[in-house]
Amino acid sequence: MDLLMHLHERFNDMLWGVPMITAIVGVGVYLSIRSRLIQVRRFRRTWRETVVRAFRKESAGEGDISPFQAVNVALGGTVGVGNIVGVATAISAGGPGAVFWMWISGLLGMGTKFFEVTLGMHFRRREKNGPMIGGPMMYIREGLGKRWQWLGGIFAVFGSLAAFGIGNMVQSNAVAEGMAHFHIPPWATGVILLVLVGLVTVGGIKRIAQVAMFCVPFMCLMYMAGALAVIIWKIHLVPSVIQLIVRNAFHPSAAAGGFAGAAVRHAIRFGVARGVFSNEAGLGSAPIAHATARTDHPVRQAFWGIMEVFVDTLVMCTVTALVILVSGAWQSGETGATLTIMGFSTLMGTKTASALVAFSMVLTAYDTNIAWCFYGETCAAYLLGHGRRIRMIYRVIWLPFVVIGAVVKLNVVWNFSDTLNGLMAIPNLIAITILAPVVIRLVRDFDTKYPAVSK
């Protein structure tokens, strides 16, 4: 058994090592070139189509939920522990320079997510007596044809299984850790979470969207307020910290305090990897949520994909990084949530900082759990036949794993989840690369139909 676990860990390191990171970044570069950096060139339009229109009632076109609700479900699956713990891990392992490469991965990820969402919307179909169904398995089947249908099936298999790990047990374990700060035992957290998750997931995508539309903005605003308070308190250090980030992105990080130093390759590896793990661009999960949105054109919803990665990586991850760096906590030798808490505690004390970080992790882990339940059940419905029965069976099976995740150690679950997520990404990256011309045609169609506001 130990030998099998060792072999699996080596396989996982290889899968999520240089080859996978190179593939995700390489596809991001290719798509950015094909679209002439649409994520930058059209960012003003992105702002108008997302932030400006967010609270308008009109949502023309077929779909189940509003565009704003869809992006909140997708953000519920991405904005989470990675923004709090992942950033700290990247800095502790790769030094301040890792933040720069996280920005690069975010910039490329904005373009990748644009292509994913466009394809997910364009090739979506109405499930019989159910929601709109989209995502990699659909644009592989409908876009690449029947000869490639096996590839969509592979994505759906890995997606339906991976959801139980990274989307369920890992998240409930994070909630249990957070609630332990309030002296609530893990088993009690698991039972409470089972009830809360069950009450939401049983209502399907519409109820998930309603909950996500409250939890995601509330968590983001609460966490941002605390982070900005620390940054403003140390505002005089921000210019030197920016210089530190850029300098260490291309030169080795020197040892300082408890920080042991890091080579440039570590800055690139951990910065890019943490960025990818946080925003999930290239993984193929978010298009499943976006495909349920009401909209009159696939490209209009794809602007939400750009904004999703922008908020996740270039805003949330950045403020966490600045808190850790301006506070000097990065030199402590700590890592993970402890490092993030140390950054906040320089202004608000350990108790308040612990409560803020713990409560943020609880909310984001809960959001991620319900979002990934929908991702997993959609993959299962694609494989086993569309219909309410398959979805309901999946939701019932989902719930016991919420409690299991809260009470067990998850080293093995983490490893298998990472493996399944990596295997999910491969079919998706192949599909969006081949179908890139379809997205370019849809962008031109959008510009033709809406010329007054397209640029």
Backbone torsions as a table, in degrees:
resi	resn	phi	psi	omega
1	MET	NA	-43.5	178.8
2	ASP	-62.6	-36.4	179.0
3	LEU	-66.1	-41.1	179.1
4	LEU	-63.7	-42.1	179.5
5	MET	-65.1	-38.9	179.0
6	HIS	-64.6	-43.5	179.0
7	LEU	-64.4	-38.6	179.1
8	HIS	-66.0	-40.5	178.3
9	GLU	-62.6	-39.7	178.6
10	ARG	-66.3	-41.7	177.0
11	PHE	-61.9	-41.4	-179.6
12	ASN	-64.8	-42.3	177.7
13	ASP	-61.5	-38.5	179.0
14	MET	-69.7	-43.2	-178.5
15	LEU	-62.0	-45.7	-178.2
16	TRP	-97.8	19.1	177.0
17	GLY	-90.9	-142.8	-176.6
18	VAL	-57.9	-43.1	-177.0
19	PRO	-59.2	-49.5	-177.3
20	MET	-67.9	-43.9	179.7
21	ILE	-62.5	-40.8	177.9
22	THR	-63.2	-40.2	-179.8
23	ALA	-64.9	-46.3	-178.0
24	ILE	-66.3	-45.2	178.8
25	VAL	-67.1	-41.7	-179.9
26	GLY	-60.9	-44.1	177.2
27	VAL	-64.0	-40.1	178.2
28	GLY	-61.0	-42.3	177.5
29	VAL	-63.9	-45.8	-179.8
30	TYR	-59.5	-47.3	-178.4
31	LEU	-67.1	-35.1	177.5
32	SER	-65.8	-38.8	177.9
33	ILE	-67.9	-44.9	-179.4
34	ARG	-60.9	-35.6	-177.8
35	SER	-95.5	3.3	-177.5
36	ARG	55.2	50.7	177.9
37	LEU	52.8	55.2	-177.6
38	ILE	-60.1	-29.9	-179.2
39	GLN	-66.8	-24.2	176.8
40	VAL	-96.4	-46.6	-175.6
41	ARG	-61.8	-36.1	-177.2
42	ARG	-108.8	25.4	-176.5
43	PHE	-67.8	-33.0	176.5
44	ARG	-62.6	-42.0	177.1
45	ARG	-65.8	-39.5	177.0
46	THR	-56.7	-44.6	179.6
47	TRP	-60.8	-44.0	-179.3
48	ARG	-66.7	-39.7	-176.7
49	GLU	-75.7	-17.1	-176.0
50	THR	-112.3	-75.5	-175.2
51	VAL	-61.8	-46.0	-176.5
52	VAL	-67.4	-38.4	-176.0
53	ARG	-94.3	1.9	-170.0
54	ALA	-55.5	-40.8	-172.1
55	PHE	-104.8	12.0	175.6
56	ARG	-77.3	148.8	-175.4
57	LYS	-79.5	-28.6	-174.4
58	GLU	-68.3	132.0	176.1
59	SER	-145.8	77.2	-176.0
60	ALA	-66.6	150.3	175.3
61	GLY	102.1	170.7	-177.9
62	GLU	-80.3	149.5	178.8
63	GLY	160.1	-177.4	-175.6
64	ASP	-111.5	-35.0	-176.8
65	ILE	-134.8	168.5	-178.7
66	SER	-72.6	158.6	176.9
67	PRO	-56.2	-38.5	-179.7
68	PHE	-67.0	-40.1	177.1
69	GLN	-64.9	-40.3	-179.5
70	ALA	-61.7	-43.1	-179.0
71	VAL	-70.1	-28.5	176.4
72	ASN	-69.9	-36.3	174.2
73	VAL	-63.4	-45.5	179.7
74	ALA	-64.3	-41.9	177.5
75	LEU	-65.8	-33.4	176.4
76	GLY	-60.0	-31.0	178.4
77	GLY	-83.1	-16.0	-176.3
78	THR	-112.6	-47.5	178.7
79	VAL	-70.7	113.6	-175.2
80	GLY	-170.6	-141.2	-175.2
81	VAL	-59.4	-32.5	-179.8
82	GLY	-61.0	-33.8	179.5
83	ASN	-71.1	-25.1	-176.2
84	ILE	-100.9	-52.7	-176.8
85	VAL	-87.6	-41.6	-176.2
86	GLY	-61.2	-40.6	179.2
87	VAL	-64.1	-43.8	179.1
88	ALA	-61.9	-40.4	178.7
89	THR	-63.8	-41.7	179.8
90	ALA	-61.9	-42.8	-178.7
91	ILE	-70.0	-42.1	-178.3
92	SER	-67.0	-28.9	-179.2
93	ALA	-95.7	-33.4	-175.1
94	GLY	-113.1	-3.7	179.6
95	GLY	81.6	177.4	-179.4
96	PRO	-57.1	-30.2	-179.6
97	GLY	-61.3	-22.0	178.8
98	ALA	-61.0	-29.8	-179.5
99	VAL	-63.2	-40.6	178.8
100	PHE	-59.3	-46.5	-178.4
101	TRP	-71.7	-23.6	171.9
102	MET	-66.9	-40.3	175.4
103	TRP	-61.4	-42.6	179.1
104	ILE	-61.3	-44.3	179.3
105	SER	-64.5	-34.8	177.2
106	GLY	-67.4	-42.8	179.1
107	LEU	-61.7	-45.6	177.7
108	LEU	-68.3	-37.4	179.9
109	GLY	-63.2	-31.1	176.3
110	MET	-59.9	-40.9	177.9
111	GLY	-70.3	-43.1	179.1
112	THR	-59.9	-45.3	-178.7
113	LYS	-64.8	-34.7	176.5
114	PHE	-58.5	-45.7	180.0
115	PHE	-67.2	-42.3	-179.8
116	GLU	-59.9	-48.3	-176.8
117	VAL	-67.3	-41.2	178.2
118	THR	-58.0	-47.6	179.7
119	LEU	-65.8	-40.6	178.9
120	GLY	-60.8	-39.0	178.5
121	MET	-72.9	-42.5	-174.2
122	HIS	-66.9	-38.1	-175.4
123	PHE	-102.8	13.8	179.2
124	ARG	-71.4	158.8	177.4
125	ARG	-139.9	154.1	176.8
126	ARG	-79.7	121.4	175.6
127	GLU	-72.2	138.6	-177.9
128	LYS	-58.8	121.4	-178.3
129	ASN	57.1	29.3	-177.8
130	GLY	-147.2	-166.6	-177.4
131	PRO	-79.0	173.5	169.7
132	MET	-64.5	139.1	179.4
133	ILE	-120.1	126.2	-179.5
134	GLY	-147.9	-176.0	-178.3
135	GLY	122.1	-177.4	-176.4
136	PRO	-55.1	-40.3	-177.8
137	MET	-63.5	-30.9	179.6
138	MET	-79.2	-43.5	-179.2
139	TYR	-77.5	-14.8	169.9
140	ILE	-73.4	-47.5	-177.8
141	ARG	-68.1	-48.0	-175.7
142	GLU	-80.9	-31.0	-175.9
143	GLY	-92.0	-38.4	-178.0
144	LEU	-94.9	-16.0	176.5
145	GLY	97.1	172.9	-174.1
146	LYS	-63.6	-28.3	-179.7
147	ARG	-64.1	-22.5	-179.1
148	TRP	-102.5	5.0	-174.5
149	GLN	-59.1	-31.9	178.3
150	TRP	-59.6	-33.0	-179.6
151	LEU	-68.8	-39.8	175.6
152	GLY	-64.4	-36.7	177.0
153	GLY	-64.1	-38.6	177.6
154	ILE	-62.1	-44.6	178.1
155	PHE	-59.0	-46.1	-177.4
156	ALA	-63.5	-38.2	178.0
157	VAL	-62.6	-51.6	-178.8
158	PHE	-65.5	-37.2	179.9
159	GLY	-65.5	-43.2	-179.1
160	SER	-67.4	-31.5	178.9
161	LEU	-83.5	-42.5	-178.7
162	ALA	-60.5	-31.0	-178.7
163	ALA	-58.1	-36.5	-179.5
164	PHE	-66.5	-26.9	179.5
165	GLY	-87.7	-79.5	-173.7
166	ILE	-66.7	-29.4	-177.5
167	GLY	-92.4	-18.1	-174.1
168	ASN	-118.9	-76.4	-171.9
169	MET	-65.1	-40.7	178.5
170	VAL	-62.0	-40.0	-178.4
171	GLN	-71.6	-42.2	178.6
172	SER	-65.8	-31.6	175.8
173	ASN	-66.6	-38.3	177.2
174	ALA	-65.2	-39.2	176.5
175	VAL	-63.1	-43.9	179.9
176	ALA	-60.8	-40.4	177.5
177	GLU	-63.5	-42.1	179.6
178	GLY	-65.3	-42.7	-178.7
179	MET	-72.1	-20.2	176.6
180	ALA	-62.4	-26.3	176.1
181	HIS	-64.6	-22.5	178.6
182	PHE	-103.7	17.8	175.0
183	HIS	63.1	34.4	175.2
184	ILE	-101.5	122.6	-176.6
185	PRO	-65.2	150.4	-177.7
186	PRO	-55.3	-41.3	-178.1
187	TRP	-62.8	-37.3	179.1
188	ALA	-67.8	-41.1	176.3
189	THR	-59.8	-42.7	-179.7
190	GLY	-61.1	-43.5	-179.5
191	VAL	-66.6	-45.7	178.9
192	ILE	-60.6	-44.0	-178.9
193	LEU	-65.9	-37.1	177.3
194	LEU	-56.7	-46.0	-179.6
195	VAL	-64.6	-47.0	-177.3
196	LEU	-65.2	-40.4	178.3
197	VAL	-68.6	-43.1	-178.9
198	GLY	-62.2	-41.8	-180.0
199	LEU	-62.3	-29.7	-178.5
200	VAL	-87.8	-51.2	-173.7
201	THR	-65.5	-28.6	-179.8
202	VAL	-63.8	-23.4	179.6
203	GLY	-86.5	-0.4	176.9
204	GLY	76.3	-164.1	-172.1
205	ILE	-63.0	-33.3	-177.7
206	LYS	-67.0	-42.5	179.1
207	ARG	-72.6	-37.0	175.7
208	ILE	-59.2	-43.1	-179.4
209	ALA	-64.0	-39.7	-179.8
210	GLN	-63.4	-42.4	179.3
211	VAL	-69.6	-44.5	-179.6
212	ALA	-62.1	-34.3	-178.2
213	MET	-67.0	-21.5	174.6
214	PHE	-91.5	-50.4	-172.0
215	CYS	-66.5	-44.4	-174.2
216	VAL	-64.9	-53.6	178.6
217	PRO	-61.6	-37.9	-178.7
218	PHE	-63.1	-46.2	-180.0
219	MET	-64.0	-45.5	-177.9
220	CYS	-60.5	-45.3	-178.8
221	LEU	-67.1	-41.6	179.8
222	MET	-63.9	-47.5	-178.6
223	TYR	-66.6	-42.4	179.8
224	MET	-62.4	-39.7	-179.7
225	ALA	-61.2	-45.1	178.7
226	GLY	-65.3	-41.7	-179.3
227	ALA	-66.4	-44.1	-179.5
228	LEU	-65.0	-32.0	177.2
229	ALA	-61.8	-43.4	178.4
230	VAL	-66.6	-43.6	-177.6
231	ILE	-64.9	-44.2	179.1
232	ILE	-64.4	-37.0	178.8
233	TRP	-61.9	-32.7	-179.5
234	LYS	-112.2	29.8	-172.5
235	ILE	-58.0	-30.4	-178.7
236	HIS	-66.9	-17.3	-179.4
237	LEU	-93.5	-11.1	-174.5
238	VAL	-60.4	-46.6	179.2
239	PRO	-57.4	-42.9	-179.5
240	SER	-69.2	-32.0	177.5
241	VAL	-68.1	-40.8	176.9
242	ILE	-60.4	-43.2	177.1
243	GLN	-61.5	-40.6	179.1
244	LEU	-61.7	-42.7	-179.9
245	ILE	-62.2	-49.8	-176.8
246	VAL	-66.6	-42.7	-179.0
247	ARG	-62.4	-45.4	-177.3
248	ASN	-77.3	-9.7	174.3
249	ALA	-69.5	-24.5	-175.5
250	PHE	-121.9	-3.9	178.3
251	HIS	-134.0	148.7	-179.6
252	PRO	-56.7	143.8	176.5
253	SER	-82.3	124.0	179.8
254	ALA	-74.0	151.5	175.9
255	ALA	-62.9	139.4	180.0
256	ALA	-151.7	123.5	-179.1
257	GLY	59.8	-125.1	178.1
258	GLY	-86.8	-3.4	179.2
259	PHE	-81.2	127.3	-171.3
260	ALA	-85.3	-2.8	-176.8
261	GLY	92.1	160.7	-178.8
262	ALA	-154.9	143.7	177.2
263	ALA	-78.3	163.6	-179.9
264	VAL	-60.4	-38.6	-179.1
265	ARG	-61.9	-32.1	176.7
266	HIS	-70.8	-38.1	177.5
267	ALA	-61.4	-44.6	-179.8
268	ILE	-66.4	-48.9	-176.0
269	ARG	-60.5	-52.5	-174.7
270	PHE	-75.3	-31.5	177.6
271	GLY	-66.7	-49.7	179.9
272	VAL	-65.5	-45.6	-177.5
273	ALA	-61.2	-45.8	-179.8
274	ARG	-65.6	-36.1	177.1
275	GLY	-63.4	-44.9	179.5
276	VAL	-64.9	-44.7	-180.0
277	PHE	-62.9	-31.7	-177.0
278	SER	-76.3	-50.5	-173.6
279	ASN	-91.8	-11.5	176.1
280	GLU	60.2	18.2	176.6
281	ALA	-65.3	124.6	-177.2
282	GLY	99.8	-17.4	-178.6
283	LEU	-75.2	-34.6	176.8
284	GLY	97.0	4.2	-177.6
285	SER	-79.4	-46.6	-174.4
286	ALA	-59.5	-37.6	179.3
287	PRO	-57.6	-23.4	177.8
288	ILE	-64.2	-39.9	177.8
289	ALA	-74.7	-46.0	-178.3
290	HIS	-60.1	-30.9	-176.8
291	ALA	-65.3	-14.4	180.0
292	THR	-89.4	-2.8	-174.6
293	ALA	-76.1	147.4	173.0
294	ARG	-82.7	120.3	179.2
295	THR	-158.8	158.2	-177.4
296	ASP	-95.1	-5.7	179.2
297	HIS	-158.0	137.9	-179.3
298	PRO	-56.2	-37.3	-177.1
299	VAL	-67.3	-32.7	179.8
300	ARG	-61.5	-42.2	178.0
301	GLN	-72.6	-28.9	-179.1
302	ALA	-64.5	-25.0	175.3
303	PHE	-62.8	-31.1	175.0
304	TRP	-65.4	-31.2	176.5
305	GLY	-63.7	-40.9	175.9
306	ILE	-61.6	-47.2	-177.3
307	MET	-66.3	-33.2	179.2
308	GLU	-58.9	-48.7	179.9
309	VAL	-69.9	-36.4	178.5
310	PHE	-59.0	-46.9	-179.7
311	VAL	-66.7	-44.6	-175.6
312	ASP	-64.9	-52.3	-170.3
313	THR	-97.6	-49.2	-173.9
314	LEU	-81.5	-13.6	176.3
315	VAL	-110.3	-64.6	-173.4
316	MET	-64.7	-47.0	179.8
317	CYS	-65.9	-35.9	-178.6
318	THR	-65.9	-43.9	-178.3
319	VAL	-66.8	-35.2	175.5
320	THR	-62.6	-45.1	179.9
321	ALA	-61.4	-43.0	-179.4
322	LEU	-65.9	-37.5	176.8
323	VAL	-60.3	-45.3	-178.5
324	ILE	-66.7	-37.9	-174.5
325	LEU	-82.3	-44.8	-178.1
326	VAL	-69.5	-26.1	179.8
327	SER	-79.6	-15.1	-176.8
328	GLY	80.7	3.1	-176.8
329	ALA	-63.8	-25.9	-176.2
330	TRP	-63.6	-18.1	179.7
331	GLN	-87.9	2.4	-174.4
332	SER	-78.2	-21.0	-174.8
333	GLY	89.8	-4.2	177.4
334	GLU	-79.3	170.3	178.4
335	THR	-148.2	173.9	175.9
336	GLY	62.1	-149.9	-176.7
337	ALA	-60.6	-32.8	-180.0
338	THR	-60.6	-40.1	179.5
339	LEU	-66.3	-42.8	178.5
340	THR	-63.3	-42.9	178.1
341	ILE	-61.1	-40.7	178.2
342	MET	-59.7	-39.5	178.5
343	GLY	-61.9	-46.4	179.5
344	PHE	-68.6	-34.4	-173.6
345	SER	-67.9	-18.6	178.8
346	THR	-62.3	-24.9	177.9
347	LEU	-105.4	-44.0	-169.1
348	MET	-109.3	4.0	179.1
349	GLY	84.4	158.7	-173.4
350	THR	-66.0	-41.6	-177.3
351	LYS	-64.2	-48.6	-179.3
352	THR	-66.6	-41.3	179.3
353	ALA	-63.0	-42.8	178.9
354	SER	-62.3	-42.1	-179.9
355	ALA	-64.8	-43.0	-180.0
356	LEU	-62.4	-49.6	-178.1
357	VAL	-66.5	-42.8	-178.7
358	ALA	-63.9	-45.1	-178.9
359	PHE	-66.6	-37.2	177.1
360	SER	-63.4	-42.0	178.8
361	MET	-65.8	-37.0	179.0
362	VAL	-62.7	-49.4	-178.4
363	LEU	-62.9	-46.4	-177.0
364	THR	-68.5	-37.9	178.4
365	ALA	-65.9	-37.6	177.3
366	TYR	-64.9	-45.5	177.0
367	ASP	-58.0	-45.5	-178.4
368	THR	-62.6	-38.9	-179.5
369	ASN	-60.2	-50.3	-176.7
370	ILE	-71.6	-32.5	177.9
371	ALA	-66.7	-44.8	-178.1
372	TRP	-72.0	-23.5	173.4
373	CYS	-61.7	-42.2	178.2
374	PHE	-67.3	-41.0	177.3
375	TYR	-59.3	-48.4	-177.3
376	GLY	-64.5	-43.1	-178.1
377	GLU	-68.6	-31.5	177.6
378	THR	-67.5	-41.7	175.6
379	CYS	-62.4	-41.3	179.1
380	ALA	-65.9	-40.2	178.7
381	ALA	-64.0	-37.0	177.4
382	TYR	-64.0	-40.6	-176.6
383	LEU	-75.6	-42.6	-168.3
384	LEU	-104.0	-1.7	-179.9
385	GLY	112.6	128.4	-177.3
386	HIS	-66.5	146.6	178.0
387	GLY	149.5	158.0	-176.5
388	ARG	-65.1	-32.0	-175.8
389	ARG	-63.0	-46.3	-179.7
390	ILE	-62.5	-44.1	-179.5
391	ARG	-63.9	-42.3	-178.5
392	MET	-67.8	-39.2	177.3
393	ILE	-61.4	-43.3	179.6
394	TYR	-61.3	-42.7	-179.2
395	ARG	-64.5	-38.2	179.1
396	VAL	-66.1	-43.6	177.9
397	ILE	-64.5	-33.0	-177.4
398	TRP	-60.4	-41.0	-168.5
399	LEU	-63.4	-44.8	179.1
400	PRO	-59.1	-31.4	-179.2
401	PHE	-69.3	-20.7	174.8
402	VAL	-62.7	-45.2	179.9
403	VAL	-70.8	-42.5	179.7
404	ILE	-58.0	-45.4	-179.3
405	GLY	-62.1	-31.7	-177.9
406	ALA	-72.6	-24.5	-171.2
407	VAL	-112.5	-8.4	-177.0
408	VAL	-109.0	162.1	172.9
409	LYS	-80.0	139.8	-166.2
410	LEU	-113.7	23.3	179.8
411	ASN	-58.2	-46.8	-179.5
412	VAL	-66.0	-42.7	-179.4
413	VAL	-62.1	-42.2	178.0
414	TRP	-58.2	-46.7	-177.3
415	ASN	-62.9	-45.6	-180.0
416	PHE	-69.6	-33.9	177.9
417	SER	-64.4	-44.0	178.2
418	ASP	-61.1	-40.3	179.4
419	THR	-62.9	-48.7	-178.8
420	LEU	-64.5	-37.3	177.5
421	ASN	-64.6	-41.0	177.3
422	GLY	-63.0	-40.8	179.4
423	LEU	-70.9	-27.5	172.8
424	MET	-64.1	-40.6	-173.2
425	ALA	-66.4	-33.5	-173.6
426	ILE	-60.3	-52.3	177.8
427	PRO	-60.6	-37.0	-178.8
428	ASN	-66.2	-43.9	-179.7
429	LEU	-63.8	-38.8	177.1
430	ILE	-61.7	-46.2	-175.8
431	ALA	-65.6	-47.4	-176.3
432	ILE	-69.7	-25.9	176.3
433	THR	-69.5	-46.5	-179.2
434	ILE	-68.7	-37.4	-175.1
435	LEU	-90.3	7.7	179.8
436	ALA	-53.5	-40.8	178.6
437	PRO	-59.9	-30.5	177.4
438	VAL	-62.5	-42.8	179.4
439	VAL	-64.6	-42.4	179.1
440	ILE	-60.1	-41.3	177.6
441	ARG	-64.7	-39.3	179.8
442	LEU	-67.4	-36.0	176.4
443	VAL	-63.5	-42.3	178.1
444	ARG	-64.4	-39.4	177.4
445	ASP	-63.0	-41.5	178.8
446	PHE	-62.7	-43.2	-180.0
447	ASP	-63.6	-35.5	-179.9
448	THR	-70.6	-41.5	-177.6
449	LYS	-76.9	-29.5	-177.0
450	TYR	-128.2	60.4	-172.9
451	PRO	-69.5	-27.0	-174.2
452	ALA	-68.8	-26.4	-174.8
453	VAL	-127.4	16.4	-172.2
454	SER	-81.4	-13.4	-176.1
455	LYS	-131.6	NA	NA
